Amino acid sequence: MEREKIEQIRAFIKIIPENLDFVNITLLLENLDQIDKNHEFFNPLFELKTLSLVYDVSVAKEDLIRYTDLTLGKEIADYFESNLRIVSEKVIQRVIKEVYNDGNLLIKNIDDYSDLCKLVAEYERPKAESGTPKSLNLLMSHLLDLKENESIYDCASGNGSSLLYAIKKTNNVYSQEINYESYIRQILIFKLLDFKNVTIVNENTLTNPIFINESVDKIICNPPFVQRIMDNMEINDCITSISGEQYKTNREADIYFYNLISKIVKKKAVFVAPSGLSFKQTKIAVAYKKWLVDNKYLDTVVQLPSGLFGPNTNVSTVLFVINKEKINEDVYMIDISESDFINKERVFTEIKEDKMNELVSMIQNKKEVNGLSVCVSSKTIEEAEWDLIPKRFIPFEELSENKDLDCLLDERKRILDQLKIQIDKVNECLVKVQSLK
C-alpha cells in the first residue's frame, strides 16, 4: 500500500489522549526521515505517546484539522474540530494493526472488512447493542440477489455492514443513518478502502427518508428493534399511512420502518424484525401484515435462532422478504431456529456458512420440508388472524422414534392376538381330552 495511504490512516483519527498535547501532524509527516528509529521508544505504528517522546513537535490542533481537511474532506475535519475524542487511541491503534502490517493492506475481501467494523464497534462500545451478524448479512444479501446497476438502500445502516456485499455490484448504493458517530465511521472507513460509490446521509429516516414512493430497486435493513417517537418528531405521512388510514404510535414506531421499506421498494426488500412482529395483534401490526398479504408483497418469513445477536442480547428475530414481482399469493414459511443450518456450539450463534447455499436454494425455490418449511395461502393466514409465526403452519409428522414405537405396539398386539388364538386351540384340545376320559 502506498505511503500516502498509510499516512492517512495514521493521521485521520489520531485522537489525542487526555493530558497530552496535540501533535503537529503536518510537521511530523514532513520530517518522518529525521525520526530516530533506533530510539528505545520508537514504534512503527506511531503511537502518539511514543511520538511525543521521540519527536519534539509544536502543539497545533489547527494543523491536525487542516491535514484532515486536505486528506479526507471538510466534513470530517469539522467533526474532528468539534469532537476529537469520537474514537479512543487504543481503538485506532488496533484498527491500524488489523488493516495494515508493515505497509501491506491486510483486508483482502469484504468479509475481512465486516469483521473490522464489528471489531471497532465492539471495542469502542463493548456494552452497546450488537450490530448485524456477518452470517445474517450474508443470508440477506443472497436472498436480495442484487443485480448490476440496481439501486440499493439501507435506511438504518449503522456501520454500513449490511451494504458491504452490494458495494462491488452497483454504483447506486444509498446509506442513511441517524447516529452521527456511526455516520462518520462509515465515511472514514469507506474512504480509506476507496469505496466511492456510496451515498451516505446523516438524517432521521422517519422524518426525512432519502426515498419516498416506489423509487429504489432493492432494500436491505436491520432497523432498530425498539424505536420511540419524540413529541417534537414529525413523521412523514407516507410512513404512518397503511391502506389509506393513518396510524399514530409511540411504542411501535419500528413498524414505521417496515412500512416505509415495503412501500418505497420497487422490486425486493429483506429486513430483520423482532419475532413479536409475527404474532402481534395491535391495530398497526395487524393492519401492516394484512396490507402485505392482501397485496401479495410478502414473499417469505424466516424464523431465526435466538442468540444470533449475542452475547449482549438473546432477542428472537425473524427475516421478512418483500417481493413486489411475485406472481402467486402464497407465503413461504421456514423455521431454521433449531435446524441443522444453525451452529450453536460457538460463543456466538450463527448460520453455518457451509450450509448457506443450501438454505438460500431452499428459500428461493420454496422447497417444502416436513417440520421445517411450508407454503401458506393468504386465506390460511387470514383465518389465523394474520399470525405469521412459521411454526403455526409448518406440518410436523411424528418422529421416527415414535413411528418405531407404534410399529412395536402393533406387532405386540398381533403376537398377543395370535397367542390368544393358540391358547384357545389348546383349551379346546384339553376339553376334548377330558371328554374322552
VMD Tcl script that draws the C-alpha trace (Angstrom):
set ca {
  {0.00 0.00 0.00}
  {1.28 3.48 -0.89}
  {2.93 5.52 1.83}
  {0.34 8.25 1.33}
  {-2.48 5.85 2.27}
  {-0.63 4.77 5.38}
  {-0.16 8.39 6.40}
  {-3.88 8.96 6.02}
  {-4.57 6.07 8.37}
  {-2.10 7.46 10.87}
  {-3.48 10.97 10.67}
  {-7.21 10.81 10.09}
  {-8.22 9.87 13.63}
  {-5.16 10.29 15.77}
  {-7.24 11.30 18.74}
  {-5.10 12.79 21.48}
  {-5.35 11.06 24.86}
  {-6.25 13.13 27.88}
  {-3.48 15.29 29.31}
  {-1.44 15.04 26.09}
  {-0.97 17.93 23.69}
  {-1.94 17.78 20.01}
  {0.78 16.69 17.64}
  {1.66 18.81 14.67}
  {0.79 16.16 12.11}
  {1.86 18.20 9.11}
  {5.31 18.89 10.52}
  {5.65 15.30 11.57}
  {4.89 13.98 8.08}
  {7.37 16.38 6.53}
  {10.14 15.11 8.81}
  {9.50 11.38 9.07}
  {13.01 10.52 7.94}
  {14.52 12.51 10.81}
  {12.96 10.33 13.49}
  {15.47 8.12 15.26}
  {14.15 4.65 14.51}
  {16.65 3.16 16.97}
  {15.24 5.14 19.85}
  {14.01 2.87 22.65}
  {10.53 4.37 22.44}
  {10.18 4.13 18.65}
  {7.00 2.39 17.49}
  {6.31 1.73 13.79}
  {2.58 2.21 14.46}
  {3.30 5.81 15.53}
  {1.51 5.79 18.86}
  {1.01 9.36 19.89}
  {2.56 8.95 23.32}
  {5.64 7.39 21.74}
  {5.91 10.18 19.18}
  {5.65 12.79 21.88}
  {8.76 11.28 23.49}
  {10.68 10.64 20.28}
  {9.97 13.76 18.29}
  {9.65 17.17 19.83}
  {6.99 18.91 17.76}
  {4.93 22.00 18.39}
  {1.39 21.80 19.63}
  {-1.10 22.66 16.91}
  {-4.67 21.47 16.84}
  {-5.22 23.60 13.75}
  {-2.61 21.61 11.82}
  {-4.42 18.35 12.60}
  {-7.69 19.81 11.39}
  {-6.02 21.25 8.29}
  {-4.37 17.95 7.41}
  {-7.63 16.04 7.87}
  {-9.39 18.57 5.65}
  {-6.83 18.02 2.88}
  {-6.88 14.22 3.06}
  {-10.45 13.28 3.93}
  {-12.55 16.38 3.38}
  {-14.05 19.29 5.26}
  {-16.99 17.41 6.79}
  {-14.77 15.04 8.72}
  {-12.36 17.82 9.64}
  {-15.25 19.87 11.04}
  {-16.40 16.91 13.04}
  {-12.93 16.39 14.50}
  {-12.78 20.03 15.44}
  {-15.97 19.75 17.49}
  {-15.44 16.24 18.88}
  {-11.93 14.88 18.62}
  {-12.49 12.01 21.01}
  {-15.02 10.02 18.96}
  {-12.63 7.08 18.85}
  {-10.07 6.32 21.52}
  {-6.35 6.00 20.81}
  {-6.40 2.28 21.65}
  {-9.14 1.66 19.10}
  {-7.19 3.43 16.39}
  {-4.03 1.50 17.15}
  {-6.00 -1.72 17.00}
  {-7.63 -0.73 13.71}
  {-4.23 0.08 12.22}
  {-2.92 -3.31 13.31}
  {-5.96 -5.01 11.76}
  {-5.77 -3.07 8.49}
  {-2.03 -2.77 7.87}
  {1.11 -4.76 8.55}
  {4.42 -3.16 7.58}
  {2.65 -1.08 4.95}
  {0.74 -4.02 3.41}
  {-3.04 -3.96 3.27}
  {-4.38 -6.91 5.28}
  {-8.01 -6.56 4.25}
  {-8.37 -8.84 1.26}
  {-12.12 -9.23 0.93}
  {-15.46 -7.92 2.07}
  {-15.69 -10.37 4.98}
  {-12.47 -9.01 6.48}
  {-13.93 -5.52 6.39}
  {-17.14 -6.74 8.05}
  {-15.05 -8.23 10.85}
  {-13.15 -4.96 11.18}
  {-16.37 -2.94 11.51}
  {-17.58 -5.23 14.27}
  {-14.17 -5.14 15.96}
  {-14.16 -1.34 16.07}
  {-17.77 -1.09 17.26}
  {-17.34 -3.70 19.99}
  {-14.00 -2.31 21.17}
  {-15.29 1.24 21.18}
  {-18.55 0.48 22.95}
  {-18.31 -3.07 24.38}
  {-21.67 -2.90 26.12}
  {-23.51 -1.48 23.14}
  {-26.11 -3.41 21.17}
  {-24.53 -5.78 18.70}
  {-24.53 -4.95 15.01}
  {-25.95 -7.22 12.33}
  {-24.11 -10.59 12.46}
  {-21.96 -11.40 9.45}
  {-23.75 -14.69 8.71}
  {-27.11 -12.89 8.71}
  {-25.78 -10.16 6.42}
  {-24.60 -12.87 4.06}
  {-28.01 -14.59 4.06}
  {-29.82 -11.29 3.48}
  {-27.51 -10.39 0.61}
  {-28.01 -13.75 -1.10}
  {-31.79 -13.51 -0.78}
  {-31.78 -9.96 -2.11}
  {-29.93 -11.15 -5.24}
  {-28.72 -7.70 -6.27}
  {-28.09 -7.27 -9.99}
  {-25.55 -4.99 -11.63}
  {-26.58 -1.32 -11.61}
  {-29.69 -1.88 -9.47}
  {-30.11 0.73 -6.75}
  {-29.95 -0.42 -3.12}
  {-30.81 1.40 0.10}
  {-30.27 0.77 3.81}
  {-32.48 3.12 5.80}
  {-30.87 2.35 9.19}
  {-27.35 1.46 8.15}
  {-25.37 1.61 11.41}
  {-21.73 0.97 10.50}
  {-22.71 0.02 6.93}
  {-22.01 -3.71 7.27}
  {-25.30 -4.82 5.63}
  {-24.36 -2.94 2.46}
  {-20.89 -4.47 2.12}
  {-21.83 -7.22 -0.31}
  {-23.63 -4.70 -2.53}
  {-20.83 -2.17 -2.84}
  {-18.94 -4.04 -5.56}
  {-22.04 -4.86 -7.61}
  {-23.57 -1.48 -8.25}
  {-22.83 2.24 -8.33}
  {-26.21 3.06 -6.80}
  {-25.69 2.45 -3.08}
  {-27.52 4.64 -0.57}
  {-26.97 4.61 3.17}
  {-28.96 6.53 5.79}
  {-28.02 6.65 9.48}
  {-29.30 8.92 12.24}
  {-26.39 8.33 14.64}
  {-23.66 10.82 13.80}
  {-20.77 8.74 15.14}
  {-21.84 5.74 13.04}
  {-22.28 8.03 10.05}
  {-18.75 9.46 10.43}
  {-17.32 5.96 10.92}
  {-18.90 4.86 7.63}
  {-17.42 7.81 5.77}
  {-13.98 7.26 7.25}
  {-13.70 3.56 6.54}
  {-15.40 3.70 3.13}
  {-12.97 6.43 2.10}
  {-9.95 4.56 3.38}
  {-10.99 1.45 1.46}
  {-11.72 3.50 -1.66}
  {-15.45 2.71 -1.78}
  {-16.54 5.72 -3.82}
  {-19.98 4.58 -4.95}
  {-21.85 5.04 -1.65}
  {-24.09 8.00 -0.86}
  {-24.21 8.34 2.93}
  {-26.81 10.62 4.54}
  {-27.00 11.60 8.21}
  {-30.76 12.11 8.62}
  {-33.68 10.70 10.60}
  {-35.28 8.16 8.25}
  {-38.73 8.54 9.80}
  {-38.85 12.30 9.29}
  {-36.72 12.71 6.18}
  {-36.14 9.47 4.23}
  {-33.91 9.61 1.16}
  {-36.58 7.87 -0.88}
  {-40.35 8.15 -0.94}
  {-42.87 6.21 -3.04}
  {-41.55 3.27 -5.13}
  {-38.20 4.75 -6.06}
  {-35.43 2.30 -5.14}
  {-34.90 -1.16 -6.62}
  {-33.88 -3.09 -3.51}
  {-33.59 -2.55 0.24}
  {-31.58 -4.36 2.90}
  {-32.00 -3.31 6.50}
  {-31.82 -4.18 10.18}
  {-33.98 -1.39 11.67}
  {-33.89 -0.52 15.38}
  {-35.74 -3.16 17.41}
  {-37.09 -0.53 19.78}
  {-37.97 2.84 18.33}
  {-39.71 5.59 20.28}
  {-41.16 8.77 18.82}
  {-40.30 12.06 20.50}
  {-43.06 14.64 20.96}
  {-41.46 17.08 18.53}
  {-40.82 14.47 15.84}
  {-42.93 14.95 12.71}
  {-43.17 11.58 10.97}
  {-43.70 11.60 7.21}
  {-47.39 10.91 6.45}
  {-46.43 8.23 3.92}
  {-44.76 6.27 6.72}
  {-47.73 6.42 9.13}
  {-50.31 5.55 6.46}
  {-51.41 1.93 5.89}
  {-54.16 1.14 3.38}
  {-55.19 4.79 3.36}
  {-55.59 5.02 7.14}
  {-53.26 6.92 9.49}
  {-51.74 5.02 12.44}
  {-50.08 7.09 15.13}
  {-48.00 5.22 17.69}
  {-45.15 5.99 20.06}
  {-44.43 2.48 21.30}
  {-44.42 0.57 17.99}
  {-42.55 3.01 15.79}
  {-40.34 0.17 14.49}
  {-43.33 -0.76 12.32}
  {-42.94 2.61 10.61}
  {-39.56 1.40 9.31}
  {-41.09 -1.83 7.96}
  {-43.94 0.12 6.35}
  {-41.54 2.57 4.69}
  {-39.36 -0.26 3.39}
  {-42.36 -2.11 1.95}
  {-43.74 0.99 0.28}
  {-40.70 2.53 -1.37}
  {-39.06 -0.63 -2.74}
  {-39.63 -1.37 -6.43}
  {-38.51 -4.98 -6.54}
  {-37.33 -6.75 -3.41}
  {-36.53 -5.94 0.22}
  {-35.07 -8.03 3.03}
  {-35.25 -6.81 6.63}
  {-34.86 -8.07 10.18}
  {-37.54 -7.64 12.85}
  {-38.19 -8.93 16.38}
  {-40.27 -12.12 16.36}
  {-43.04 -10.15 18.06}
  {-43.98 -8.67 14.69}
  {-45.12 -12.14 13.58}
  {-47.74 -12.57 16.31}
  {-48.58 -9.00 17.39}
  {-52.30 -8.25 17.34}
  {-52.16 -4.49 17.82}
  {-54.05 -2.37 15.30}
  {-50.98 -1.11 13.46}
  {-49.27 -4.53 13.38}
  {-52.37 -6.30 12.04}
  {-53.00 -3.54 9.50}
  {-49.41 -3.75 8.23}
  {-49.37 -7.57 7.93}
  {-52.81 -7.61 6.29}
  {-51.69 -4.99 3.77}
  {-48.59 -7.05 2.91}
  {-50.53 -10.28 2.39}
  {-53.52 -8.74 0.60}
  {-51.23 -7.06 -1.92}
  {-49.15 -10.23 -2.44}
  {-46.00 -8.42 -1.31}
  {-44.96 -10.78 1.47}
  {-42.78 -13.47 -0.08}
  {-41.02 -15.25 2.83}
  {-40.85 -15.31 6.61}
  {-37.72 -16.88 8.12}
  {-37.70 -17.64 11.84}
  {-34.13 -17.05 13.03}
  {-32.50 -18.56 16.13}
  {-32.36 -16.67 19.39}
  {-28.83 -15.66 20.35}
  {-27.93 -14.66 16.80}
  {-27.33 -11.12 18.05}
  {-25.45 -12.29 21.17}
  {-23.81 -12.03 23.50}
  {-25.43 -8.73 24.50}
  {-28.95 -9.81 23.66}
  {-30.81 -13.08 23.24}
  {-33.66 -11.49 21.31}
  {-35.57 -13.73 18.92}
  {-35.82 -12.36 15.39}
  {-37.43 -13.03 12.01}
  {-36.44 -12.18 8.48}
  {-39.09 -10.75 6.14}
  {-38.63 -10.90 2.38}
  {-40.80 -8.46 0.40}
  {-41.15 -9.17 -3.31}
  {-43.13 -6.75 -5.49}
  {-42.60 -9.02 -8.51}
  {-44.05 -12.24 -7.09}
  {-46.88 -13.89 -9.00}
  {-48.81 -16.06 -6.55}
  {-50.33 -15.22 -3.18}
  {-48.62 -17.91 -1.11}
  {-46.14 -17.01 1.63}
  {-43.17 -19.30 2.20}
  {-42.60 -20.03 5.90}
  {-39.40 -21.58 7.22}
  {-38.16 -22.04 10.78}
  {-34.40 -22.53 10.98}
  {-34.11 -21.75 14.70}
  {-33.38 -25.36 15.70}
  {-32.29 -26.70 12.34}
  {-29.05 -28.11 11.01}
  {-28.43 -24.73 9.37}
  {-27.51 -23.23 12.75}
  {-24.28 -23.53 14.70}
  {-24.84 -23.03 18.44}
  {-21.65 -24.66 19.61}
  {-19.56 -21.49 19.32}
  {-19.68 -18.44 21.58}
  {-21.95 -16.72 19.07}
  {-24.92 -18.46 17.47}
  {-24.54 -18.23 13.70}
  {-25.86 -19.52 10.40}
  {-23.42 -22.12 9.09}
  {-21.52 -20.77 6.09}
  {-21.08 -24.24 4.60}
  {-24.89 -24.60 4.64}
  {-25.62 -21.12 3.29}
  {-26.07 -22.09 -0.36}
  {-28.38 -24.96 0.57}
  {-30.52 -22.67 2.72}
  {-30.69 -19.95 0.08}
  {-31.65 -22.51 -2.57}
  {-34.45 -23.86 -0.36}
  {-35.90 -20.39 0.18}
  {-35.56 -19.28 -3.43}
  {-37.19 -22.47 -4.72}
  {-39.82 -22.52 -1.95}
  {-38.95 -26.11 -1.08}
  {-41.29 -27.67 1.47}
  {-39.63 -29.92 4.04}
  {-41.52 -31.72 6.78}
  {-41.03 -29.99 10.11}
  {-39.01 -27.17 8.53}
  {-40.89 -25.23 5.86}
  {-44.21 -24.84 4.07}
  {-46.04 -22.60 1.60}
  {-49.10 -20.97 3.18}
  {-52.03 -19.46 1.30}
  {-53.25 -15.95 2.05}
  {-56.63 -17.41 3.03}
  {-55.00 -19.60 5.68}
  {-53.10 -16.58 7.03}
  {-56.32 -14.58 7.16}
  {-58.01 -17.41 9.08}
  {-55.06 -17.30 11.50}
  {-55.82 -13.59 12.04}
  {-52.61 -12.51 10.31}
  {-50.37 -14.53 12.57}
  {-47.08 -15.09 10.74}
  {-45.28 -17.46 13.11}
  {-43.85 -20.19 10.84}
  {-44.26 -22.96 13.43}
  {-48.01 -22.41 13.46}
  {-48.25 -23.52 9.83}
  {-45.40 -25.99 9.34}
  {-46.71 -29.59 9.36}
  {-44.92 -31.81 11.77}
  {-45.14 -35.60 11.43}
  {-44.26 -37.92 14.28}
  {-40.59 -38.55 14.80}
  {-39.18 -41.82 13.51}
  {-38.72 -42.99 17.11}
  {-42.45 -42.60 17.70}
  {-43.17 -44.39 14.43}
  {-40.95 -47.27 15.55}
  {-42.76 -47.42 18.88}
  {-46.13 -47.57 17.14}
  {-44.86 -50.40 14.99}
  {-43.67 -52.28 18.05}
  {-47.01 -51.79 19.76}
  {-48.82 -53.05 16.66}
  {-46.52 -56.06 16.49}
  {-47.06 -56.75 20.19}
  {-50.83 -56.67 19.67}
  {-50.57 -59.01 16.69}
  {-48.46 -61.51 18.65}
  {-50.81 -61.38 21.63}
  {-53.79 -61.94 19.33}
  {-52.06 -64.93 17.74}
  {-51.10 -66.26 21.18}
  {-54.70 -65.95 22.33}
  {-55.83 -67.96 19.31}
  {-53.26 -70.66 20.10}
  {-54.29 -70.70 23.74}
  {-57.91 -71.06 22.71}
  {-56.97 -74.02 20.48}
  {-55.04 -75.66 23.33}
  {-58.02 -75.23 25.64}
  {-60.27 -76.80 23.03}
  {-57.94 -79.80 22.84}
  {-57.89 -80.11 26.62}
  {-61.68 -80.10 26.69}
  {-61.74 -82.91 24.12}
  {-59.21 -84.93 26.11}
  {-61.27 -84.50 29.24}
  {-64.38 -85.71 27.40}
  {-62.62 -88.92 26.29}
  {-61.94 -89.81 29.89}
}
mol new
graphics top color blue
foreach p $ca { graphics top sphere $p radius 0.5 }
foreach p [lrange $ca 0 end-1] q [lrange $ca 1 end] { graphics top cylinder $p $q radius 0.2 }
display resetview
